Amino acid sequence: MSKIVLLLTDGENVVYGASQQPTKSDYTSYGYLAGGRFGSDNQTTAARNVDAGPRACARS
């Protein structure tokens, strides 16, 4: 028997809030923006990296 996963999203790749805090964002499923998991700790650049796909967000 196969299983199906249905993922719903609003389609927006954004990192919200707290840009003036040391964490640089609110907590997300990826952690905080300051953690570098998006390839940058800049909100705009991080969103562009997520839009570009997983390789843009990969750590070196």
Order of alpha helices (4+ residues) and beta strands (2+ residues): alpha-alpha
